[in-house]
Amino acid sequence: MIQPHSRRAGIAVALTLACAASVGAQAPASTTRAAPVFVNGMAQVVPPFADSSRWIRQNLWVETDFDSDRDGRNDRLHVGVTRPRQTESEGLKVPVVYGSSPYYAGVARSFAFWNVRQELGEPSPQRGAMLGPPHDSTRTRISNDLVRTWVPRGFAVVHSDAPGTGRSQGCVTIGDTPERTAMKFVVDWLNGRARGYTTPNGTQQVTATSWSTGKVGMIGTSYEGTLPLAAATTGVAGLEVVVPVSANTSYYHYYRSNGLVRSPGGYLGEDVDVLYDFVASGPPATRAACDRIVKGGLFAAGQDRATGDFNDFWASRELLPHLKNIRAAVLLAHGLNDFNVMPSHTVRIYEEMKARGLPVSMYLHQGGHGGDPPFEMVNRWFTHYLYDVDNGVRRDPPVWIVSSTAARTAAKARARAMPAPVPFASFPVPGSAPVVLYPAGDGNGIAPLALRPSRGLDSILDDASVSGSASAVAPRSAHRLLFATASLADSLRISGTPRVTVRVAVDRPAANLSVWLVTLPYDSAEIGAAGREGVVTRGWADIQNHASLARGGIYESTRRGEPLVPGRFYDLTFDLEPDDQVIPAGSRLGIMIMSSDPEFTLSPRPGTRLTVDFAGTSFSIPVVGGNAALMRAGGVRRDR
């Protein structure tokens, strides 16, 4: 589940009072007015702005140009505004920090996930009904998130319910055009280009141009981080900066992996229709129409749990093709241990934006799902792009990474704060180079990794009742192949995206394929923890899609998978999730191949046999310092 998230930013508060009529203008000596104040390039708390009893709060509806519920009227979005009193009493104009969400009005009161115990390629068992979110037709306060951080610093804060949620009209479409473009109309309203109304269906208009400078920044986490990036892809004028945290940038890559049906971590059996039921908090009458149009129509026809293949339904829920439209500066953030919305969602956006020369930076930390950039970093970005303060943001390094070594030390000390990030010129960090390793020996035990290809066959039996952790910790298992370096005499840093090539035969028409990069000795208790030992990263693929899996990279092929011929060998190449982690001295770096991954994949009946051909199997690991660093650490013997 792309989780509802309430950010708890640590705030360094500075109190001051400024004498100015507006930003950059001097007031007469006899007139004392409140104005924004900046210290070290950051907006500071101003006492007159911080008096919440005097904040102006507005409740309104902004009209869009789409009619997602097909009622013959353009949908309107429920919008809430919180701004300093001085925007009314003193004519002060301020920029806006804007958050949008499908969660503000509440979420489902029960869950009904898909049953993952099914044969591959067969129809899924019927999913049960969920008790949807309650609807409150009198609700006026959308959210209090962001207001206590930004209003005292001289910003207005705006919130909007996503289409089909709360008192916003229309249907929940989960990533499709109405949801992706809805925020554009709120930004347009703040700039006088769209109409706002005092009621959902009335004609009395309300405007924002008397208090809004028209400059808007957006921030949010998870689903609420997806929407700022989606808004930026519309290219709307006035949206100057967005900070997407743990953003889902592709619903295909959230619910599928390289042609395989694959759940997000922690939510086994979730799919796009489950998320729809989770957030659809609009009026019951409209919800019934949307169930018919969207869930029973578009979703039922397009999500395709039988094959997991990419198609037009999933293509319409991709942000990558729209990046060319972005005008806003983008500060991406992601946890490298996030197996819910996985790190590739952010890394793929960073790489594409950099290739296009678009303004983008990336903050990567060693935690799991969520985790804002340091507050001072966000403040500097908003201060520069919304108040035009030249604080050096544009000259900062583009990549900031929290060291796994520092995170490990902080975790052992039970420190609550994430360590400070280290700046880099790129991701992967400079000096990272792919090291190609090969399997050698009996992988049902723990076999070596070699620098040269070897020959041989090895097989595993699929059994989804055996967890990956159980397989990784076992000295011997028929359910996985495990290949590892020698114990490292020195630490080894991995930075980038590992890639695997596997030549495999199966004795049935379909099989899951899962690959984990692990450290040994394996400690399952540390999975997902900052600086953890155990899982480094993972990846999954459908062998039926082998023809589309020839090079690795982002999988978006519309070529259909094909039933496997039992006993025939197939070659496929795919990526694991990107990572940046120091493997400490004394550990071994291991690569584990298995079939079903009971934390993520469907679970067919046990007994499928997969046979791996060593001659066509290799693992490309991005190591800082390349082969020389691996040899220095003593991970692989020179004669292998």
N, C-alpha and C positions, 0 to 999 in steps of 0.2 A: 504494500500500500504506500502510495506517495503520501507520506504522513502529514496530518495537520501539525503545524509547528508554531510555537510561540517563542520568539527570540528573546533571550535575556542578555542584552548587551551590557558589558561593563563600561561605565561612563565616567570619564575624568571630568569633573565639573569645575568650571571657572565662572565666578560671578563678577559681572561688570555692568556698568551703565554707560551708554553712549549718548552723545548730544549731536543728533543729526536728523534732518527731516526725512531723508531716505538715503539709500546706499550711495556714497560718493558725494552727497550734497550737504552743505553746511547750513544749519538753522540759525536764525537770529539769536544773539546772545541771551535774549530774554525768554527764549522758548526752549524748554528741555523736552526732548522727545526720545523715545526708545528706538534704537536701530541695532542691526546685527553687529557683532563684534568678532574679530578674528585674531587669534593668537597662534603663532607658529603655523599659520596656514590652515587653522581649524576653527570652525564656528563654535563660539562659547555660549554658555547659558547667560541670558540677560534677564535680571530679576523681573522687570515688567512683563516680559513674555512668559515667565514661568508661573504666573498666577493663574492656575487652572480655573478658578472661579469666574474669571473674566474672559475665558476663551469663547469664541463664537463657534457654535456648532450648527451645521446645516444638514438637511435631509432632502434629497432631490432625486430625480430620475433623468438620465441622459439618453437621448434617442440614438439608435444605431441605424444602419442602412440595410439590416437583414431581418428576416422573419423566420426564425428557426422553428417556431411552433406552428407555422402555417395558419395563423388566425387572421390573416389579411392586414395586419398592422406591423410596422417595424418594431422590433423588440426594444424595450427601454431597460437600462441598467440602474439598479439602486446604488446611489452614491452618497457617502457621508463625508463631510468636510469639518475639520477642526483647525482653527487659525487664531493667531493672536488678536486680541481686542484692538490693537493699534491699526490693524488693516481696515477697521471700520471707523475708529475715532480719530485717527491721525493721517489717514490716506496712505498708509504704508503698503507697498506692494512687495510680496514675498514669493519665492519659488516654492515648489511643492515636492514633498516626498510622498509617493503613491504606492499603495499596496492593494493587490486584488487577489481574491481567493474564492474557491468553491466551498471552503470550510467555515467561513465566518458564521453562517446561519445554523450550523450543526451538521452532524453526520449520522449515518445509520445506527439504529439501536440494536441491530443483530447482524451477524455475518452468515453468508452461505457461499462458501467457495466451491469450485469445481472439484470433484473427486478425481485425484490424480492416479488412482489405481485402475489403469486401463491399458489395453494393448495399443501399441503404436499404430497410427493410421486408421484406427476405428473411431466411430462417433463417441464422444464423451458421454458418460452417464448424465442424466438430467440434473441440473443444478436446482437446489431448493430456493425458496423465496426468502428475501431479506426484509426485515422491518425497517423501512426507510426513515430518513430524518423527519422530525416533526416540522410543521410549517407554522410560523408566527406572522400573521398578516398585520400585526400592529407594531412590529419591531422597527425602531428608528435608529438605535445605536448599532452600527455595523461592526465596529471593532475599536478597541483601545490600543491596539498594537501600534508602535512607532510614535505615538503622540507625546509621551513624556520624554522621549529622547530628542525629538526634532522641533516641536513647537517652541520650547524654551530657547532654542538656538536660532530662532528667526525663520522657521519654515512653516508653511501650512502642511497638514497631513490629510490626504484623501484616501478613502477606501471605497472599493466597489465589490459587490457580490458578482461572481461569474454568472453568465447566462444560465437560466434554469435553476438557480440556487437562491435561497432567501426570497427577497422581494424583487429580484431581477426577473424580467420576463424572458420568455424563450425556453429553449431546451439545452440541457447538458449534452455536449457533443464530444467531449474528451479529446481535445487536441485538434479538432477539425476547424475550418475557417471561422465560424462564429466565435468560438472560444479564443482563437488565436488573435482575431482582429478587434475584439470587443473593447479592449483598453484604449485603442486608438481614438475612439469617440470621446472618452473621458479627457484625454490629452487635448483633443480638438476643442472640447467645451472650455477647458481652462485657457485656451487661446482665442476663444470667440468664434470658432469655426463650426461648432455643433450646438444643438439646442438642448437645454436642460429645462425640466419642468418641476413644479412643486408637488405634483401628484403623479401616480403611475399612468393615468389615462387622461389627465386634464390638459388644458391649453395655456395655463399661466406659466410664463417663462421665468427662469432665474439665470443670471449670468455670473461670470467669475472675473471678468477683465478688470473690474475696479480694484481688485486686491491681488490678483495673480500676475506675476511677471511673465507667465507662459513657459517658464523653464521647469521641467519635471524630471525627477529621478525616481527610479523604482528599485525596490529591494524585496526579497522574500526567499523562503527556504522550501525545498521539495516542490510540491505542486505550486506553492506560492512563489517559488523561484523559477519555475517553468514559465509562468505568465509574464514576468518582466522581459525575458528574452523573446518570448513570442511577440510581445508588443513592439519590441525593438525591430523585429523583422518586417513590420509593416512600413518602416521608414517614416513614421509620423513626425512632422516637424514639431519641435518643442520638447520631445523626449531626448534629453541630453546625456543621461547616464543611467545604466542599469547594473544591479549587483545580484545576479542569479546564483543562489547557493544550493548545491545539490540538485540542480535543475534536470528534469527529465526532458531531453531534447529529441527523443524518438520513442513513440509508444511501441513500435516494433521491437526496438532494442530493450525496452523495458519488459515486455512480455514474451519475447522470442529471442533466440540466439542462433545465428547461422543456420536458419531453416528449422530449428528445433523449438517445440513448445517448452518454455522455460519460465518458471515463476520468479518474481522478485524475492530476494532473501527475506525470510521471516513471514512470508505471506503465500505459502504453498497453495496452489490452486486458484490464485487470483488471476483475473483477466479483465479486459477493458469493460465488460458488462458488469462485473462486480464493482469496479470503481464507479461506474455510473450509478448503481444502486446506493453506493456509499455516500455520494454527494448530492443526489437529486432532491433538494429541499424546497423546490418551488411549490406553488399552489397545487393542491391535489388535482383539480380539474385539468390544469395544464400538464401536470405530471403524467396523467393518464394518456393524453395525446402524445406526449414525448416518448412514453414507453412504446407506443405503437409505431411512431415515426423512426425513432432512433434505436432504442434497444431491440425491439422486435423486428425492425426493418434493417437499417444500416448495419448494426452490430451483428445481428444473426446471420446476415448474408456475407459479411466481410471478415470477421475475426478468425475464422477457420482454425479451429483447434485440432482438426483431423490431420493436417499436414504441417502446420507451422510455417508455411511458405510466405514470402513477401508478396504483397499484391497492391492494388490501387487503394484499398481501404487503409492499409498501413502507410502508403506513400503520402496520403493526405494528412497524416499525423506526424510528419517529419519537419523539423525546423531547418535542417541543413540546407535544403534548396532555396530557402528564403533569406539566407545570410547576406546575400548581395545587396539587399535593400537597407541594411542597417546604417543609420547615421549616428546613433548614440555610441558613446564610449562604454565598453563592457568590462567589468571586473568580475571574472568567474571565480567561484570557490567550490571546493569539493574535498571530501574525506577520502583518503586512499584506501581505507578499510570499509568503504561503503559498498555493501553487496545488496542494498535495496535499489537505489538509483546508482548504478555503478560508475566508477570514475571515467570510463570511456565516454559517457554522455557529455562531460565537460571537456575532456581532452580533444575530442573530435571537433568541437566548436572552436576551441583555441587554435588548433592547427589550421582549420579552414579560414578563420578570420586573419591569422597571421599571413597565410598564403595570399590572401586578397589585399593585404596592406591596410586592414581595418584596425581601429584603435581597440586593443584588447590586452588585458593582463590576467594572470591566473594565480590564485592562492590555493595551494594544496597542503592539507594537514594530515596527521596520522590517526585521526579519529574515524568514526563511522559516519552515519547519516546525519547531515546538518553540520553546523559549525561555521559561523560567519567569519570573514576576515577580521583582523584586529580592528577594534572600533576606531582607533586613530586613522587607520587606512581608509575606512569607509568615510569618515568625516572629511578627510583631505579630498577624497574624490567628489563628494557632494559639494564641498565648499568651492572647489575649483570649477566644476562643470555647471553648478547652479548659481554661484555668486561671482564667477569670473575672477576669483582670487588666484594670482600666479604663485602657487605654492610648490611648484616643481613636480607635480604629479606626472605630467607628460614626459618628464625626463627620468622617471624612476625605471629600474629594471622591470622587464615584463613578467617575470616568473618569481614567485615567492613560495618556498617549500619548507615546511617544518621537518626538521631532521628526525628520523626514526630513532636515532641514538639519544637525542635530547628528550624525545617523547617517552622512550623506555625509562630513562632516568627519572623523569617527572612522575611517571606512573608508579615506579617503585617507591618514590617519596610521597605518593598519594597527593600530589599537587592537583589542584582543581583546574588551573588554567593551562591551556595549550601553550607550549614554549613558543617564543618568537620565531617567525619564519626567517629563512636565509634567502637573500636575493640571488637570482641567476639570470643569465642572458637568454636561456632557452629551456624548453623541456622536450626531450630528455636533457639533462644537464650537460654542459660542455664536457667532452671527453668520453661520453657514453658511446659504446660501439657494440654491435651484435657479436656474440660468441656462439658459434654453432657447436652443439654437443650431440652425441649419438648414444643410443642405448647399446649396452654390451653385457651379455650374461643373462642369468635367470631372474627376470623381473618379478616372479611370484615371491622371491625372497627380496633382498635389497641388492640390486646389481649396480655395477659402476656406470658412470658416464664417461664417454671417451671423446677425444678430439678427431677421431677418424671413424668413418662408417665401418660397420661390421655386418656379418651375415648371420641369419638365424631367424627362427620363428618362435613366438611365445603367445600364449593364449590366456584369456580370462573368461570366467563365467559370470554373467550379469546376475545380480541379486540385490534388488532395491531395499531389502530389509537390512543390508549391511551399510552402515554410514561410511562416508568418506573418511571421517576421523578414525573410525575403527580400523579401516583398511590401512590408513597411514601409520597408525601406531603399532600395527601387527608386524612381527618380524617376518612372517610369511603369510600369504593369502592367495587363494585361487581367484579372488574377485578383483584383483588389480595387478598392474605391473608398476614397479617402483625402481627408479634408477637415480643414483645419488653421487655427488662428488665425495671425495675423501673429506675428513674433518679439516676445516680451514685453519691454517696456522695464523692467518691474518684476516681482518674483516674484508668484506667484499660488498661494494655498493651496486645495486641494480637500479637503473633509472630508464624508464621507457616502457615499451609494450612488447612483451614476449610473444613469439610466434612459433607455432608448432606445425609440423608436417607429419602426417601419419599415413602409412599404407596398411590397410586393414581389410580383412574378409570377415563375413558374418554368416552364420548358418540359418538365419531367418531373413525375411524381406525388409526388416527395419530394426534399428538399434540406436539407442542413445550413445553418444560419445562425450565423455567428460575428462578434462585434464586439469590437474592441480599442480601448481608450483609450491613446494613446501620446504620447511626447514626441519631437519632432524637433529637431535631427538624431537619428536613431535609432541606438542603440548596443546591439546584441544581446549583446555580451559582459557587459553590466551587468544583464541580466535576473535577477531574484531576489536581487540583492545589496542590502545595506542602502543606502538613498539612491540607488538605481540610476536611470539614464536608460534609456529604452526603453519597456517595457510599464508603464503605470500600473495598469490593471486590465483585466479581460476578462469576457465573457459569451457564452452559447450558447443557442440555442432551436431547436425543431422547428417549421417553418412549418405542418406538418400540424395542430398544436395551436393554431392562431391563435385559434380561438373561445374558448379558455381563457386566452389571453394578451391580456387587454384592459386591465389596470390596472397590471401590474408587481407587485412584492412577492413573497411566498413562493408558489411554485407547488406546489399539492397538489390539483389538479383531477383527479377520476376520469372526466371527460369524455374520451372516446377521440378520438384524432386521426383525420383523414380524408384520403384521397388528394387531392392538389391537382389542380385542373383546369388543364391547361397554358394559359398566357396570362392567366389570371384574376388580378387583384390582390387581395392579402390584407393586412390590417392586423394587426400584433401589437406588443405592448409588453412589455418584460421588463427586468430589472435586471442590471447588471454587478455585480461583486464590490465591496463597500465598501472605502474607502481613506481615508487621511489623508496627504497628501503636498504638499510645497511644490514647485511647478514653478519652477525658477530663471529669473531674467531671462536673456534671450538664447535661450531655448528656445521652441518652438512646441508648442501642445497640439493633438493630432490625434485624429480618430476614423476608424477603419478598419473597413470592412464587407467581409467575405469569406464564402465558403461553408464548405467543409471546413477544419478546423483540425487539421493532421496530428499535433500534439502531444496532442490531446484527443479528437477525434471519429472516427467511422467514416470510411473512405476509399473512397467509390464510384469507379467508373470516371470519368475526367475528361470534361468537355464540357457538363455541365449549365449552362444559362444562367439567371442571375438578373437581373431588371430591377427597379431601384429607382425609385419615383415620388417625386420630391422634394416634391411637394405634400402627401404624407402621411407625411413622414419628419422626425423631430426628435430632438434629444439634450438631455436635462436633466442638467446637470452641477452638483453641489453645490459652490459657490464661497464661501469665507469673504469676506463683504463683498458678495456677490451681483453684480449687473450693474455696479454702480459700481466694484467692484474690478477687474472685467474691463476696463472702459473705461479706468480709470487705468493699467492695465498695457499698454494699447494693443493688446489681442489682436484686437479687432474694430472696424472702422470704423463710426462712427455712422450713416453713410448706407446701411449694409447691413442 
